[in-house]
Structures are given as C-alpha cells and as structure tokens.
Amino acid sequence: MPTVWLTFVSAMNDERSKELARTAFSAYLKSRKLRHTTERDIVLEKVLEMPDNFSINSLHASLVQADRVSLATVYNTMQLLAGAGIVRRHKFEGTVSHYERVSSANEISYLHLVCTECGKIKVTKDAEISRAINSRRYPTFHTAYFSLCIYGVCSRCARRLKKK
C-alpha cells in the first residue's frame, strides 16, 4: 500500500477514534447527570492531541498557553475521562500520575520502562511477555488488559552516572 494511502487511513481512524471519544464522554456525562461544559470539551480535545503518556501538569501547561482552564478543572475532567474509559491513569513509583488515551490500538498491553533516576517513561511491547500473561486464566475473572512496570536506569542516566 502506498505511504500516502496509509497516512490517509491512519488519519481517518484517528478522527474516528476522536469522534468515538467525544460521543462516549457526552454519554458518560449525561448518564451521571453532569453538565457538558466548554472547559471539559477543551480538556478532552487537548487530551486527544497529547502523546502516548502525559501528566496532568504537561496537559495543563499546554492548555494555559491557548485556553484559560484551571488546574482544578483539568484534574476533575481527567477523573471524568478515566471514568468514561477514554484515558487510563498510571501511577508509577516515584513519579506523578501519567495518563494514556484508550483506543482499540492500546487494548494491546504495554510495558512501561520507568527510569528511577530521571522519571522518564518509555512505553514498549514485548510479544513474549504478552503471550505469557494473556495465556493465564483466572477463575471468575476476565482480563481486559494489563500494565507492567519495569523500573531501572535509562541509558542516558546510566552514561551520566558512569561519568561521575
């Protein structure tokens, strides 16, 4: 398939997933009898533009430049987005909470490599570990996804520590 076509298909799928997220958020707010506000929509739209993993502080910093949305509104909206299944919250040891958007693409489970020196998080896949975990069956429990954190020192910090 030509690269242009793949880019077009990817953009279409991305727009479709964004529209599904908007619809899910509206339905979630309505089911909880909560107001659908402009500020919540602004936060949702920015979340849909964010990279794979992001913190509330980085999200808020990107919002402050263009839109005046309070940090409290960002925190509250992120709780709603998590409740609606649009984002997942990860709390890595020694770092602030990070979030990732949920889509059919990331129903595939990932490994989070967390640097204990600088706090950098790298998301990666490992087919062998995924197969091993997904092959496990638990009575009275159906696994939807898993999150595995591996803590260590990233290559940049290892070089810096070696120089000391």
Residue pairs with C-beta under 8 A, 6 or more apart in sequence:
17 103
17 104
18 48
21 44
21 48
21 86
21 101
22 44
24 84
24 85
24 86
25 40
25 44
25 80
25 81
25 84
25 86
26 36
27 84
28 80
28 83
28 84
28 85
29 35
29 36
29 40
29 80
29 84
30 36
32 83
34 80
39 69
39 73
39 77
40 73
40 77
40 80
42 63
42 67
42 69
43 59
43 63
43 69
43 73
43 74
43 77
43 78
43 81
44 77
44 81
44 86
46 59
46 62
46 63
46 67
47 59
47 78
47 81
47 86
47 87
47 99
47 101
48 101
50 58
50 59
50 62
50 99
50 101
52 100
52 101
52 123
53 90
53 98
53 99
53 100
53 112
53 121
53 123
54 98
54 99
54 100
55 96
55 97
55 98
55 99
56 71
56 74
56 75
56 78
56 96
56 97
56 99
57 96
59 74
59 78
59 99
60 69
60 71
60 74
63 69
63 74
78 87
78 89
78 99
81 87
82 88
82 89
82 99
85 102
86 101
86 102
87 99
87 100
87 101
87 102
88 99
88 100
88 102
88 147
89 97
89 98
89 99
90 97
90 98
90 99
90 100
90 112
90 147
90 149
91 97
91 98
92 98
92 112
92 114
92 119
92 121
92 149
93 114
93 116
93 149
93 151
94 114
94 116
94 119
95 114
95 119
95 121
98 121
100 106
100 123
106 145
107 144
107 145
108 125
108 130
108 145
109 125
109 130
109 133
109 134
109 145
109 146
109 147
109 148
110 123
110 124
110 125
110 147
110 148
111 123
111 124
111 125
111 126
111 129
111 148
111 149
111 150
112 121
112 122
112 123
112 147
112 148
112 149
112 150
113 121
113 122
113 123
113 124
113 150
113 152
113 154
114 120
114 121
114 149
114 150
114 151
114 152
115 121
115 152
115 153
115 154
115 157
116 151
116 152
116 153
117 153
117 154
117 157
117 160
117 161
118 154
118 156
118 157
120 154
120 156
122 154
129 148
133 143
133 146
133 148
134 143
136 143
153 161
